[in-house]
Amino acid sequence: RKPNAAFMKKLTVSAALASVIGVGMAARTEVVSALWKYIKKHNLQDPKNRRNIIADEKLKPVFGGKNSVSMFEMTKHVSKHLK
């Protein structure tokens, strides 16, 4: 199966998101992968409901100031930080 070119296109990452994942340009798939590495490294998944991510001080600006978001909501917030 051929990969979707839209997901592989390099996008500019906002300053708030770059402070979390550490890059200025990345494909959407790379951004999501790096974000999950950050979440797992800092143990930010809710222990009671693993589908929810608890925002630390670096993630709050990315998540629109929310303390917690679902993994599905996370992609919507991340999209706002990619151009």
Phi and psi in radians as a Rosetta constraint file:
Dihedral C 1 N 2 CA 2 C 2 CIRCULARHARMONIC -1.415 0.35
Dihedral N 2 CA 2 C 2 N 3 CIRCULARHARMONIC 2.308 0.35
Dihedral C 2 N 3 CA 3 C 3 CIRCULARHARMONIC -1.150 0.35
Dihedral N 3 CA 3 C 3 N 4 CIRCULARHARMONIC 2.596 0.35
Dihedral C 3 N 4 CA 4 C 4 CIRCULARHARMONIC -1.270 0.35
Dihedral N 4 CA 4 C 4 N 5 CIRCULARHARMONIC 2.121 0.35
Dihedral C 4 N 5 CA 5 C 5 CIRCULARHARMONIC -1.093 0.35
Dihedral N 5 CA 5 C 5 N 6 CIRCULARHARMONIC -0.534 0.35
Dihedral C 5 N 6 CA 6 C 6 CIRCULARHARMONIC -1.121 0.35
Dihedral N 6 CA 6 C 6 N 7 CIRCULARHARMONIC -0.611 0.35
Dihedral C 6 N 7 CA 7 C 7 CIRCULARHARMONIC -1.346 0.35
Dihedral N 7 CA 7 C 7 N 8 CIRCULARHARMONIC -0.401 0.35
Dihedral C 7 N 8 CA 8 C 8 CIRCULARHARMONIC -1.593 0.35
Dihedral N 8 CA 8 C 8 N 9 CIRCULARHARMONIC -0.164 0.35
Dihedral C 8 N 9 CA 9 C 9 CIRCULARHARMONIC -1.205 0.35
Dihedral N 9 CA 9 C 9 N 10 CIRCULARHARMONIC 2.310 0.35
Dihedral C 9 N 10 CA 10 C 10 CIRCULARHARMONIC -1.247 0.35
Dihedral N 10 CA 10 C 10 N 11 CIRCULARHARMONIC 2.291 0.35
Dihedral C 10 N 11 CA 11 C 11 CIRCULARHARMONIC -2.123 0.35
Dihedral N 11 CA 11 C 11 N 12 CIRCULARHARMONIC 2.718 0.35
Dihedral C 11 N 12 CA 12 C 12 CIRCULARHARMONIC -1.401 0.35
Dihedral N 12 CA 12 C 12 N 13 CIRCULARHARMONIC 2.276 0.35
Dihedral C 12 N 13 CA 13 C 13 CIRCULARHARMONIC -1.683 0.35
Dihedral N 13 CA 13 C 13 N 14 CIRCULARHARMONIC 2.384 0.35
Dihedral C 13 N 14 CA 14 C 14 CIRCULARHARMONIC -1.122 0.35
Dihedral N 14 CA 14 C 14 N 15 CIRCULARHARMONIC 2.836 0.35
Dihedral C 14 N 15 CA 15 C 15 CIRCULARHARMONIC -1.084 0.35
Dihedral N 15 CA 15 C 15 N 16 CIRCULARHARMONIC -0.682 0.35
Dihedral C 15 N 16 CA 16 C 16 CIRCULARHARMONIC -1.101 0.35
Dihedral N 16 CA 16 C 16 N 17 CIRCULARHARMONIC -0.782 0.35
Dihedral C 16 N 17 CA 17 C 17 CIRCULARHARMONIC -1.271 0.35
Dihedral N 17 CA 17 C 17 N 18 CIRCULARHARMONIC -0.638 0.35
Dihedral C 17 N 18 CA 18 C 18 CIRCULARHARMONIC -1.095 0.35
Dihedral N 18 CA 18 C 18 N 19 CIRCULARHARMONIC -0.560 0.35
Dihedral C 18 N 19 CA 19 C 19 CIRCULARHARMONIC -1.171 0.35
Dihedral N 19 CA 19 C 19 N 20 CIRCULARHARMONIC -0.399 0.35
Dihedral C 19 N 20 CA 20 C 20 CIRCULARHARMONIC -1.537 0.35
Dihedral N 20 CA 20 C 20 N 21 CIRCULARHARMONIC -0.858 0.35
Dihedral C 20 N 21 CA 21 C 21 CIRCULARHARMONIC -1.672 0.35
Dihedral N 21 CA 21 C 21 N 22 CIRCULARHARMONIC -0.271 0.35
Dihedral C 21 N 22 CA 22 C 22 CIRCULARHARMONIC 1.438 0.35
Dihedral N 22 CA 22 C 22 N 23 CIRCULARHARMONIC 0.271 0.35
Dihedral C 22 N 23 CA 23 C 23 CIRCULARHARMONIC -2.327 0.35
Dihedral N 23 CA 23 C 23 N 24 CIRCULARHARMONIC 2.721 0.35
Dihedral C 23 N 24 CA 24 C 24 CIRCULARHARMONIC -1.691 0.35
Dihedral N 24 CA 24 C 24 N 25 CIRCULARHARMONIC -0.465 0.35
Dihedral C 24 N 25 CA 25 C 25 CIRCULARHARMONIC -2.373 0.35
Dihedral N 25 CA 25 C 25 N 26 CIRCULARHARMONIC 2.344 0.35
Dihedral C 25 N 26 CA 26 C 26 CIRCULARHARMONIC -2.841 0.35
Dihedral N 26 CA 26 C 26 N 27 CIRCULARHARMONIC 2.747 0.35
Dihedral C 26 N 27 CA 27 C 27 CIRCULARHARMONIC -1.312 0.35
Dihedral N 27 CA 27 C 27 N 28 CIRCULARHARMONIC 2.701 0.35
Dihedral C 27 N 28 CA 28 C 28 CIRCULARHARMONIC -0.953 0.35
Dihedral N 28 CA 28 C 28 N 29 CIRCULARHARMONIC -0.712 0.35
Dihedral C 28 N 29 CA 29 C 29 CIRCULARHARMONIC -1.141 0.35
Dihedral N 29 CA 29 C 29 N 30 CIRCULARHARMONIC -0.665 0.35
Dihedral C 29 N 30 CA 30 C 30 CIRCULARHARMONIC -1.168 0.35
Dihedral N 30 CA 30 C 30 N 31 CIRCULARHARMONIC -0.658 0.35
Dihedral C 30 N 31 CA 31 C 31 CIRCULARHARMONIC -1.108 0.35
Dihedral N 31 CA 31 C 31 N 32 CIRCULARHARMONIC -0.840 0.35
Dihedral C 31 N 32 CA 32 C 32 CIRCULARHARMONIC -1.110 0.35
Dihedral N 32 CA 32 C 32 N 33 CIRCULARHARMONIC -0.721 0.35
Dihedral C 32 N 33 CA 33 C 33 CIRCULARHARMONIC -1.089 0.35
Dihedral N 33 CA 33 C 33 N 34 CIRCULARHARMONIC -0.807 0.35
Dihedral C 33 N 34 CA 34 C 34 CIRCULARHARMONIC -1.128 0.35
Dihedral N 34 CA 34 C 34 N 35 CIRCULARHARMONIC -0.649 0.35
Dihedral C 34 N 35 CA 35 C 35 CIRCULARHARMONIC -1.134 0.35
Dihedral N 35 CA 35 C 35 N 36 CIRCULARHARMONIC -0.724 0.35
Dihedral C 35 N 36 CA 36 C 36 CIRCULARHARMONIC -1.151 0.35
Dihedral N 36 CA 36 C 36 N 37 CIRCULARHARMONIC -0.632 0.35
Dihedral C 36 N 37 CA 37 C 37 CIRCULARHARMONIC -1.075 0.35
Dihedral N 37 CA 37 C 37 N 38 CIRCULARHARMONIC -0.759 0.35
Dihedral C 37 N 38 CA 38 C 38 CIRCULARHARMONIC -1.088 0.35
Dihedral N 38 CA 38 C 38 N 39 CIRCULARHARMONIC -0.788 0.35
Dihedral C 38 N 39 CA 39 C 39 CIRCULARHARMONIC -1.079 0.35
Dihedral N 39 CA 39 C 39 N 40 CIRCULARHARMONIC -0.791 0.35
Dihedral C 39 N 40 CA 40 C 40 CIRCULARHARMONIC -1.213 0.35
Dihedral N 40 CA 40 C 40 N 41 CIRCULARHARMONIC -0.703 0.35
Dihedral C 40 N 41 CA 41 C 41 CIRCULARHARMONIC -1.077 0.35
Dihedral N 41 CA 41 C 41 N 42 CIRCULARHARMONIC -0.678 0.35
Dihedral C 41 N 42 CA 42 C 42 CIRCULARHARMONIC -1.697 0.35
Dihedral N 42 CA 42 C 42 N 43 CIRCULARHARMONIC 0.164 0.35
Dihedral C 42 N 43 CA 43 C 43 CIRCULARHARMONIC 0.905 0.35
Dihedral N 43 CA 43 C 43 N 44 CIRCULARHARMONIC 0.981 0.35
Dihedral C 43 N 44 CA 44 C 44 CIRCULARHARMONIC -1.767 0.35
Dihedral N 44 CA 44 C 44 N 45 CIRCULARHARMONIC 0.124 0.35
Dihedral C 44 N 45 CA 45 C 45 CIRCULARHARMONIC -1.441 0.35
Dihedral N 45 CA 45 C 45 N 46 CIRCULARHARMONIC 2.436 0.35
Dihedral C 45 N 46 CA 46 C 46 CIRCULARHARMONIC -1.118 0.35
Dihedral N 46 CA 46 C 46 N 47 CIRCULARHARMONIC 2.160 0.35
Dihedral C 46 N 47 CA 47 C 47 CIRCULARHARMONIC -1.117 0.35
Dihedral N 47 CA 47 C 47 N 48 CIRCULARHARMONIC -0.490 0.35
Dihedral C 47 N 48 CA 48 C 48 CIRCULARHARMONIC -1.416 0.35
Dihedral N 48 CA 48 C 48 N 49 CIRCULARHARMONIC -0.662 0.35
Dihedral C 48 N 49 CA 49 C 49 CIRCULARHARMONIC -2.339 0.35
Dihedral N 49 CA 49 C 49 N 50 CIRCULARHARMONIC 1.698 0.35
Dihedral C 49 N 50 CA 50 C 50 CIRCULARHARMONIC -1.142 0.35
Dihedral N 50 CA 50 C 50 N 51 CIRCULARHARMONIC -0.191 0.35
Dihedral C 50 N 51 CA 51 C 51 CIRCULARHARMONIC -1.362 0.35
Dihedral N 51 CA 51 C 51 N 52 CIRCULARHARMONIC -0.218 0.35
Dihedral C 51 N 52 CA 52 C 52 CIRCULARHARMONIC -1.730 0.35
Dihedral N 52 CA 52 C 52 N 53 CIRCULARHARMONIC 2.476 0.35
Dihedral C 52 N 53 CA 53 C 53 CIRCULARHARMONIC -1.950 0.35
Dihedral N 53 CA 53 C 53 N 54 CIRCULARHARMONIC 2.265 0.35
Dihedral C 53 N 54 CA 54 C 54 CIRCULARHARMONIC -1.599 0.35
Dihedral N 54 CA 54 C 54 N 55 CIRCULARHARMONIC 2.199 0.35
Dihedral C 54 N 55 CA 55 C 55 CIRCULARHARMONIC -1.440 0.35
Dihedral N 55 CA 55 C 55 N 56 CIRCULARHARMONIC 2.277 0.35
Dihedral C 55 N 56 CA 56 C 56 CIRCULARHARMONIC -1.599 0.35
Dihedral N 56 CA 56 C 56 N 57 CIRCULARHARMONIC -3.015 0.35
Dihedral C 56 N 57 CA 57 C 57 CIRCULARHARMONIC -1.085 0.35
Dihedral N 57 CA 57 C 57 N 58 CIRCULARHARMONIC -0.558 0.35
Dihedral C 57 N 58 CA 58 C 58 CIRCULARHARMONIC -1.313 0.35
Dihedral N 58 CA 58 C 58 N 59 CIRCULARHARMONIC -0.579 0.35
Dihedral C 58 N 59 CA 59 C 59 CIRCULARHARMONIC -1.469 0.35
Dihedral N 59 CA 59 C 59 N 60 CIRCULARHARMONIC -0.414 0.35
Dihedral C 59 N 60 CA 60 C 60 CIRCULARHARMONIC -0.946 0.35
Dihedral N 60 CA 60 C 60 N 61 CIRCULARHARMONIC -0.816 0.35
Dihedral C 60 N 61 CA 61 C 61 CIRCULARHARMONIC -1.096 0.35
Dihedral N 61 CA 61 C 61 N 62 CIRCULARHARMONIC -0.562 0.35
Dihedral C 61 N 62 CA 62 C 62 CIRCULARHARMONIC -1.223 0.35
Dihedral N 62 CA 62 C 62 N 63 CIRCULARHARMONIC -0.642 0.35
Dihedral C 62 N 63 CA 63 C 63 CIRCULARHARMONIC -1.591 0.35
Dihedral N 63 CA 63 C 63 N 64 CIRCULARHARMONIC 0.342 0.35
Dihedral C 63 N 64 CA 64 C 64 CIRCULARHARMONIC 1.195 0.35
Dihedral N 64 CA 64 C 64 N 65 CIRCULARHARMONIC 0.508 0.35
Dihedral C 64 N 65 CA 65 C 65 CIRCULARHARMONIC 1.484 0.35
Dihedral N 65 CA 65 C 65 N 66 CIRCULARHARMONIC -0.023 0.35
Dihedral C 65 N 66 CA 66 C 66 CIRCULARHARMONIC -1.312 0.35
Dihedral N 66 CA 66 C 66 N 67 CIRCULARHARMONIC 2.588 0.35
Dihedral C 66 N 67 CA 67 C 67 CIRCULARHARMONIC -1.393 0.35
Dihedral N 67 CA 67 C 67 N 68 CIRCULARHARMONIC -0.469 0.35
Dihedral C 67 N 68 CA 68 C 68 CIRCULARHARMONIC -2.638 0.35
Dihedral N 68 CA 68 C 68 N 69 CIRCULARHARMONIC 2.442 0.35
Dihedral C 68 N 69 CA 69 C 69 CIRCULARHARMONIC -2.404 0.35
Dihedral N 69 CA 69 C 69 N 70 CIRCULARHARMONIC 2.746 0.35
Dihedral C 69 N 70 CA 70 C 70 CIRCULARHARMONIC -1.405 0.35
Dihedral N 70 CA 70 C 70 N 71 CIRCULARHARMONIC 2.819 0.35
Dihedral C 70 N 71 CA 71 C 71 CIRCULARHARMONIC -1.115 0.35
Dihedral N 71 CA 71 C 71 N 72 CIRCULARHARMONIC -0.461 0.35
Dihedral C 71 N 72 CA 72 C 72 CIRCULARHARMONIC -1.333 0.35
Dihedral N 72 CA 72 C 72 N 73 CIRCULARHARMONIC -0.660 0.35
Dihedral C 72 N 73 CA 73 C 73 CIRCULARHARMONIC -1.189 0.35
Dihedral N 73 CA 73 C 73 N 74 CIRCULARHARMONIC -0.548 0.35
Dihedral C 73 N 74 CA 74 C 74 CIRCULARHARMONIC -0.995 0.35
Dihedral N 74 CA 74 C 74 N 75 CIRCULARHARMONIC -0.764 0.35
Dihedral C 74 N 75 CA 75 C 75 CIRCULARHARMONIC -1.114 0.35
Dihedral N 75 CA 75 C 75 N 76 CIRCULARHARMONIC -0.601 0.35
Dihedral C 75 N 76 CA 76 C 76 CIRCULARHARMONIC -1.134 0.35
Dihedral N 76 CA 76 C 76 N 77 CIRCULARHARMONIC -0.759 0.35
Dihedral C 76 N 77 CA 77 C 77 CIRCULARHARMONIC -1.191 0.35
Dihedral N 77 CA 77 C 77 N 78 CIRCULARHARMONIC -0.679 0.35
Dihedral C 77 N 78 CA 78 C 78 CIRCULARHARMONIC -1.141 0.35
Dihedral N 78 CA 78 C 78 N 79 CIRCULARHARMONIC -0.629 0.35
Dihedral C 78 N 79 CA 79 C 79 CIRCULARHARMONIC -1.024 0.35
Dihedral N 79 CA 79 C 79 N 80 CIRCULARHARMONIC -0.558 0.35
Dihedral C 79 N 80 CA 80 C 80 CIRCULARHARMONIC -1.215 0.35
Dihedral N 80 CA 80 C 80 N 81 CIRCULARHARMONIC -0.303 0.35
Dihedral C 80 N 81 CA 81 C 81 CIRCULARHARMONIC -1.770 0.35
Dihedral N 81 CA 81 C 81 N 82 CIRCULARHARMONIC 0.186 0.35
Dihedral C 81 N 82 CA 82 C 82 CIRCULARHARMONIC -2.094 0.35
Dihedral N 82 CA 82 C 82 N 83 CIRCULARHARMONIC 2.342 0.35
